[in-house]
Amino acid sequence: MTRPPQPPGAIENLPILVQWGILLVGSVALATALEITGLPAALLLGPMIAGMLVGTNGGKIRVPWLPVLASQTMIGCLVARAITGDIVFAFLKDWPLFLGVVTAIIATSSALGWMITRLQVLPGTTAVWGIAPGGASAMMLMAGAFGADARLVAFMQYLRVVLVAATASVVARLWVGSSGDVMPAAAWFPAMHWLDFGSTLLLAACGGALGVGLRIPAGALLVPMIAGAVLESTGLVKITLPQWLLATGYAVLGWSIGLSFTREILAHAYRALPQILLAIFILMAVGVALAAVLVYAAGIDPLTAYLATSPGGLDAVAVIGASSNVDLSFVMALQTVRLVIVLIVGPPLARFIALRMTKE
């Protein structure tokens, strides 16, 4: 029997190496375009979108599990590096204020996630992870470890990151203004201390292996993050992550998400888009209300307060804050505390909501 005619140019009919070539070229082109527009997380979003285009058009390629785990350990080390002494000091100085703001943001996101789950807009606990105001990469990884649909979580998380970052950029430039300083571009191949780099790779490898070996959910991310934060703060390790390594890790994670998308998943995300957008805008509005509280009750300047309470992402807020006249230590302290608390309370909260939904 002869095979039925195939659609001309369908990706699924191309050799595997050609599919990888299309994915690589598309990833570089999209990441470059997003970087030029100043979009946050461009090095992850570009490969993810390229993967989605390949996956939804019949692509058969998949990322092996070992590179994905290795990329997760890099994200864990990246978060650990952000937890600096200035951030810890700022938290200890105003810890009741920090915990109050973080609790309000997490309570709002949890309520929104529960409502979307109850209305069955998205399957399982996907909405709880998708609306969680933590690191998008971390939430995506942990969601998959707890049985949620990581593809829809990624869609919700990065849509929120884009909307929040765009709004924060407009506020920084038009409402309060910026200092006019331009953030220097990150060097792709910087001169670095090879002992520090080797120590970072050892931390990532040992932490990731321990997390996987102990079967800790998202352990490849969480164990290096916790161990790295402790070792870096005590001066035992200086976490060194060159841009080329981070870009590679972001690409691998983006591909692992994007290639798993199907047309059915995209259709589901499209149908749920109005509810997802409404939840994101409500979360952003709560952030604005909390910023107003910080301004009038604690005397924090408006832009510092707004960036500190913006619901993600941490990297985008850091770039905007560093190029503006704000108290960056306060901003990063509140953002980091929220990320850490979300990582801690996220798993039990998702389990609790899932349990409640099954009993009703």
BAMAR-780722 format. One record per residue (C-alpha): x, y, z. Coordinates in Angstrom, 2 decimals, padded with zeros to 5 digits. Last residue first. Layout:
N
+---------+---------+---------+
:    east :   north :      up :
+---------+---------+---------+
:       X :       Y :       Z :
...
+---------+---------+---------+
This chain:
360
+---------+---------+---------+
:    east :   north :      up :
+---------+---------+---------+
: -016.55 :  018.49 :  046.57 :
: -013.97 :  016.06 :  047.97 :
: -011.78 :  016.10 :  044.84 :
: -011.67 :  019.92 :  044.85 :
: -010.62 :  020.06 :  048.49 :
: -007.77 :  017.62 :  047.90 :
: -006.52 :  019.57 :  044.87 :
: -006.66 :  022.80 :  046.87 :
: -004.64 :  021.26 :  049.72 :
: -002.09 :  019.70 :  047.34 :
: -001.57 :  023.04 :  045.60 :
: -001.11 :  024.77 :  048.96 :
:  001.31 :  022.09 :  050.16 :
:  003.43 :  022.51 :  047.00 :
:  003.33 :  026.32 :  046.81 :
:  004.11 :  027.14 :  050.46 :
:  007.91 :  026.85 :  050.19 :
:  008.43 :  028.06 :  046.61 :
:  005.92 :  030.88 :  047.23 :
:  007.82 :  031.88 :  050.38 :
:  011.14 :  031.97 :  048.48 :
:  009.71 :  034.05 :  045.63 :
:  007.98 :  036.48 :  048.00 :
:  011.18 :  036.95 :  049.99 :
:  013.05 :  037.57 :  046.73 :
:  010.64 :  040.27 :  045.52 :
:  010.58 :  041.98 :  048.91 :
:  014.37 :  041.97 :  049.19 :
:  014.87 :  042.94 :  045.55 :
:  012.77 :  046.09 :  045.89 :
:  014.23 :  047.07 :  049.26 :
:  017.82 :  046.57 :  048.02 :
:  017.00 :  048.50 :  044.83 :
:  015.90 :  051.65 :  046.65 :
:  014.83 :  053.49 :  043.49 :
:  016.19 :  055.98 :  040.94 :
:  015.84 :  053.80 :  037.87 :
:  018.14 :  051.64 :  035.75 :
:  018.65 :  049.06 :  038.49 :
:  014.91 :  048.97 :  039.18 :
:  013.98 :  048.10 :  035.59 :
:  016.63 :  045.35 :  035.40 :
:  015.71 :  043.93 :  038.82 :
:  011.98 :  044.02 :  038.00 :
:  012.63 :  041.96 :  034.87 :
:  014.69 :  039.40 :  036.78 :
:  012.13 :  039.05 :  039.59 :
:  009.14 :  038.47 :  037.40 :
:  006.87 :  039.16 :  038.96 :
:  003.78 :  040.32 :  040.91 :
:  004.71 :  044.01 :  041.25 :
:  004.92 :  044.81 :  044.98 :
:  008.57 :  045.89 :  045.08 :
:  008.35 :  047.68 :  041.73 :
:  005.40 :  049.78 :  042.91 :
:  006.90 :  050.59 :  046.30 :
:  010.24 :  051.67 :  044.82 :
:  008.38 :  053.74 :  042.21 :
:  006.20 :  055.45 :  044.82 :
:  008.86 :  056.35 :  047.42 :
:  008.45 :  054.44 :  050.67 :
:  007.05 :  056.54 :  053.53 :
:  005.78 :  053.54 :  055.49 :
:  002.03 :  054.19 :  055.74 :
:  001.38 :  056.42 :  052.73 :
:  003.82 :  054.95 :  050.21 :
:  003.71 :  051.36 :  051.47 :
: -000.10 :  051.40 :  051.44 :
: -000.08 :  052.77 :  047.89 :
:  002.23 :  049.92 :  046.86 :
: -000.23 :  047.45 :  048.39 :
: -003.03 :  048.91 :  046.23 :
: -000.82 :  048.70 :  043.12 :
:  000.00 :  045.05 :  043.86 :
: -003.71 :  044.32 :  044.35 :
: -004.33 :  045.81 :  040.90 :
: -001.66 :  043.54 :  039.39 :
: -003.35 :  040.47 :  040.89 :
: -006.72 :  041.61 :  039.51 :
: -005.14 :  042.17 :  036.09 :
: -003.65 :  038.66 :  036.11 :
: -006.97 :  037.06 :  037.10 :
: -008.84 :  038.94 :  034.35 :
: -006.24 :  037.91 :  031.76 :
: -006.58 :  034.23 :  032.74 :
: -010.38 :  034.40 :  032.61 :
: -010.34 :  035.98 :  029.14 :
: -007.63 :  033.54 :  027.88 :
: -009.38 :  030.28 :  028.87 :
: -010.56 :  029.47 :  025.35 :
: -007.14 :  030.39 :  023.95 :
: -005.34 :  028.18 :  026.47 :
: -007.56 :  025.24 :  025.53 :
: -006.92 :  025.83 :  021.81 :
: -003.19 :  025.98 :  022.50 :
: -003.37 :  022.64 :  024.34 :
: -005.32 :  021.04 :  021.48 :
: -002.82 :  022.34 :  018.94 :
: -000.11 :  020.54 :  020.85 :
:  002.59 :  021.85 :  023.13 :
:  005.31 :  019.47 :  024.33 :
:  007.93 :  021.01 :  022.04 :
:  007.44 :  024.39 :  023.73 :
:  008.07 :  023.27 :  027.27 :
:  011.22 :  021.20 :  026.74 :
:  012.40 :  023.74 :  024.17 :
:  012.14 :  026.62 :  026.62 :
:  013.94 :  024.64 :  029.31 :
:  016.77 :  023.77 :  026.91 :
:  016.96 :  027.36 :  025.66 :
:  017.07 :  028.79 :  029.18 :
:  019.88 :  026.43 :  030.11 :
:  021.88 :  027.36 :  027.02 :
:  021.32 :  031.06 :  027.66 :
:  022.41 :  030.60 :  031.28 :
:  025.62 :  028.90 :  030.16 :
:  026.39 :  031.55 :  027.54 :
:  025.70 :  034.31 :  030.07 :
:  028.31 :  033.07 :  032.51 :
:  027.07 :  031.67 :  035.84 :
:  029.50 :  032.06 :  038.74 :
:  028.25 :  031.35 :  042.27 :
:  030.93 :  032.39 :  044.74 :
:  031.18 :  029.54 :  047.24 :
:  032.28 :  029.41 :  050.88 :
:  031.45 :  033.07 :  051.48 :
:  028.79 :  032.34 :  054.11 :
:  026.05 :  033.92 :  051.98 :
:  027.17 :  031.95 :  048.92 :
:  027.18 :  028.59 :  050.73 :
:  023.73 :  029.15 :  052.27 :
:  022.11 :  030.46 :  049.08 :
:  023.75 :  027.69 :  047.03 :
:  022.48 :  024.94 :  049.32 :
:  018.92 :  026.28 :  049.14 :
:  018.93 :  026.86 :  045.37 :
:  020.93 :  023.71 :  044.56 :
:  018.34 :  021.67 :  046.53 :
:  015.29 :  023.45 :  045.07 :
:  015.99 :  023.18 :  041.34 :
:  016.94 :  019.52 :  040.90 :
:  014.56 :  018.80 :  043.77 :
:  011.51 :  019.88 :  041.74 :
:  009.56 :  017.47 :  043.97 :
:  012.14 :  015.76 :  046.22 :
:  012.81 :  012.24 :  045.01 :
:  015.81 :  011.84 :  047.32 :
:  017.96 :  010.89 :  044.33 :
:  016.58 :  013.74 :  042.22 :
:  017.37 :  016.36 :  044.86 :
:  020.72 :  014.80 :  045.66 :
:  021.71 :  014.62 :  041.99 :
:  020.69 :  018.25 :  041.47 :
:  022.61 :  019.43 :  044.52 :
:  025.71 :  017.47 :  043.53 :
:  025.65 :  018.68 :  039.91 :
:  024.70 :  022.29 :  040.67 :
:  027.19 :  022.64 :  043.50 :
:  029.92 :  021.04 :  041.38 :
:  029.13 :  023.40 :  038.49 :
:  029.29 :  026.36 :  040.85 :
:  032.57 :  025.17 :  042.35 :
:  034.04 :  024.83 :  038.85 :
:  032.98 :  028.38 :  038.02 :
:  034.49 :  029.66 :  041.26 :
:  037.74 :  027.80 :  040.53 :
:  037.69 :  029.15 :  036.97 :
:  037.61 :  032.76 :  038.09 :
:  035.96 :  034.58 :  035.23 :
:  036.70 :  036.67 :  032.15 :
:  033.37 :  037.15 :  030.44 :
:  032.09 :  035.17 :  027.44 :
:  028.54 :  036.40 :  026.85 :
:  029.05 :  039.77 :  028.50 :
:  025.75 :  041.15 :  029.82 :
:  024.73 :  044.39 :  028.18 :
:  025.24 :  047.41 :  030.39 :
:  022.09 :  048.83 :  031.98 :
:  021.51 :  052.35 :  030.75 :
:  021.42 :  055.22 :  033.19 :
:  018.82 :  057.88 :  032.55 :
:  017.89 :  058.11 :  036.21 :
:  014.37 :  057.06 :  035.47 :
:  011.02 :  058.77 :  035.53 :
:  008.29 :  058.74 :  038.18 :
:  005.16 :  058.27 :  036.10 :
:  006.40 :  058.06 :  032.51 :
:  009.58 :  055.97 :  032.43 :
:  009.22 :  053.78 :  035.52 :
:  005.46 :  053.42 :  035.07 :
:  005.86 :  052.37 :  031.42 :
:  008.53 :  049.84 :  032.34 :
:  006.41 :  048.48 :  035.18 :
:  003.46 :  048.00 :  032.82 :
:  005.57 :  046.12 :  030.27 :
:  007.15 :  043.98 :  032.99 :
:  003.77 :  043.12 :  034.53 :
:  002.18 :  042.21 :  031.19 :
:  005.18 :  040.14 :  030.01 :
:  005.61 :  038.31 :  033.31 :
:  001.86 :  037.59 :  033.51 :
:  001.85 :  036.08 :  030.00 :
:  004.95 :  034.19 :  031.06 :
:  003.27 :  032.59 :  034.05 :
: -000.05 :  031.79 :  032.36 :
:  001.49 :  030.09 :  029.31 :
:  004.11 :  028.31 :  031.44 :
:  001.36 :  026.94 :  033.68 :
: -000.54 :  025.82 :  030.57 :
:  002.52 :  023.87 :  029.40 :
:  003.41 :  022.61 :  032.87 :
:  000.03 :  020.82 :  033.16 :
: -000.12 :  020.07 :  036.89 :
:  001.14 :  016.76 :  038.27 :
:  003.24 :  017.96 :  041.19 :
:  006.63 :  017.77 :  039.47 :
:  005.21 :  019.61 :  036.46 :
:  004.08 :  022.44 :  038.71 :
:  007.51 :  022.61 :  040.35 :
:  009.25 :  023.22 :  037.03 :
:  006.75 :  025.84 :  035.82 :
:  006.76 :  027.62 :  039.16 :
:  010.56 :  027.79 :  039.18 :
:  010.73 :  029.15 :  035.63 :
:  008.07 :  031.78 :  036.36 :
:  009.67 :  032.91 :  039.60 :
:  006.85 :  033.56 :  042.06 :
:  003.48 :  035.26 :  041.93 :
:  001.42 :  032.03 :  041.65 :
: -001.15 :  032.50 :  038.85 :
: -000.03 :  029.49 :  036.82 :
:  000.67 :  027.29 :  039.82 :
: -002.84 :  027.58 :  041.24 :
: -004.36 :  027.56 :  037.72 :
: -002.77 :  024.21 :  036.89 :
: -004.18 :  022.57 :  040.05 :
: -006.37 :  020.17 :  038.11 :
: -007.48 :  021.23 :  034.60 :
: -008.11 :  024.87 :  033.60 :
: -011.40 :  026.78 :  033.44 :
: -012.89 :  024.23 :  035.81 :
: -014.86 :  026.95 :  037.67 :
: -013.37 :  025.56 :  040.88 :
: -009.85 :  025.72 :  039.43 :
: -010.30 :  029.33 :  038.31 :
: -011.67 :  030.22 :  041.75 :
: -008.87 :  028.38 :  043.57 :
: -006.20 :  030.11 :  041.49 :
: -007.77 :  033.51 :  042.17 :
: -007.92 :  032.80 :  045.91 :
: -004.31 :  031.59 :  045.90 :
: -003.17 :  034.67 :  043.97 :
: -004.87 :  036.97 :  046.45 :
: -003.50 :  035.12 :  049.49 :
:  000.00 :  035.19 :  047.96 :
: -000.16 :  038.96 :  047.41 :
: -001.54 :  039.66 :  050.89 :
:  000.99 :  037.36 :  052.56 :
:  003.86 :  039.04 :  050.70 :
:  002.74 :  042.50 :  051.82 :
:  002.33 :  041.45 :  055.46 :
:  005.56 :  039.45 :  055.49 :
:  007.53 :  042.40 :  054.17 :
:  006.01 :  044.89 :  056.62 :
:  006.66 :  042.58 :  059.57 :
:  010.25 :  041.96 :  058.30 :
:  011.31 :  045.61 :  058.01 :
:  014.96 :  045.58 :  059.15 :
:  015.38 :  041.81 :  058.89 :
:  014.26 :  041.93 :  055.25 :
:  016.59 :  044.78 :  054.32 :
:  019.48 :  042.94 :  055.98 :
:  018.71 :  039.70 :  054.08 :
:  018.51 :  041.60 :  050.79 :
:  021.76 :  043.42 :  051.44 :
:  023.44 :  040.08 :  052.27 :
:  022.46 :  038.64 :  048.89 :
:  019.76 :  036.15 :  047.83 :
:  020.08 :  036.67 :  044.06 :
:  022.85 :  034.08 :  043.78 :
:  020.51 :  031.39 :  045.12 :
:  017.97 :  032.19 :  042.37 :
:  020.67 :  031.66 :  039.71 :
:  021.89 :  028.48 :  041.39 :
:  018.36 :  027.01 :  041.23 :
:  018.01 :  028.08 :  037.60 :
:  021.29 :  026.30 :  036.81 :
:  020.05 :  023.14 :  038.57 :
:  016.94 :  023.20 :  036.38 :
:  019.12 :  023.38 :  033.28 :
:  020.94 :  020.21 :  034.35 :
:  017.60 :  018.46 :  034.84 :
:  016.53 :  019.44 :  031.31 :
:  019.89 :  018.36 :  029.89 :
:  019.39 :  014.91 :  031.52 :
:  015.75 :  014.45 :  030.40 :
:  016.45 :  014.42 :  026.65 :
:  014.74 :  017.26 :  024.68 :
:  012.13 :  016.04 :  022.19 :
:  011.97 :  015.92 :  018.38 :
:  008.85 :  014.74 :  016.56 :
:  007.65 :  018.03 :  015.06 :
:  004.04 :  017.90 :  013.87 :
:  003.23 :  021.56 :  013.37 :
:  002.24 :  022.19 :  016.99 :
:  005.63 :  020.99 :  018.20 :
:  007.70 :  023.10 :  015.78 :
:  005.78 :  026.30 :  016.48 :
:  005.72 :  025.58 :  020.22 :
:  009.45 :  024.90 :  020.21 :
:  010.10 :  028.24 :  018.50 :
:  007.90 :  029.94 :  021.12 :
:  009.85 :  028.25 :  023.93 :
:  013.20 :  029.03 :  022.29 :
:  012.30 :  032.75 :  022.15 :
:  010.67 :  032.83 :  025.59 :
:  013.75 :  031.51 :  027.40 :
:  016.37 :  033.91 :  026.05 :
:  013.75 :  036.65 :  025.96 :
:  013.20 :  036.39 :  029.73 :
:  012.18 :  040.06 :  029.80 :
:  011.19 :  041.85 :  026.55 :
:  013.58 :  044.67 :  025.65 :
:  012.42 :  044.88 :  022.01 :
:  015.93 :  043.94 :  020.87 :
:  015.94 :  040.94 :  023.23 :
:  012.62 :  039.74 :  021.77 :
:  014.03 :  039.87 :  018.24 :
:  017.21 :  038.10 :  019.28 :
:  015.26 :  035.37 :  021.11 :
:  013.02 :  034.90 :  018.06 :
:  015.89 :  034.59 :  015.58 :
:  018.02 :  032.36 :  017.82 :
:  015.08 :  030.07 :  018.59 :
:  014.01 :  029.83 :  014.93 :
:  017.52 :  028.87 :  013.86 :
:  017.76 :  026.21 :  016.58 :
:  014.30 :  024.75 :  015.99 :
:  014.77 :  024.61 :  012.22 :
:  018.13 :  022.87 :  012.71 :
:  016.61 :  020.42 :  015.18 :
:  013.91 :  019.58 :  012.62 :
:  016.60 :  019.15 :  009.94 :
:  018.48 :  016.75 :  012.18 :
:  015.31 :  014.72 :  012.72 :
:  014.64 :  014.36 :  008.99 :
:  011.54 :  016.20 :  007.68 :
:  008.09 :  014.61 :  007.39 :
:  006.96 :  015.85 :  010.81 :
:  007.77 :  019.41 :  009.79 :
:  005.08 :  019.46 :  007.10 :
:  006.46 :  021.08 :  003.95 :
:  003.77 :  019.74 :  001.65 :
:  000.94 :  018.01 :  003.53 :
:  001.32 :  014.27 :  003.20 :
: -000.19 :  012.16 :  000.43 :
: -001.49 :  008.80 :  001.62 :
:  001.18 :  006.13 :  001.94 :
:  001.17 :  003.48 : -000.78 :
:  000.00 :  000.00 :  000.00 :
+---------+---------+---------+
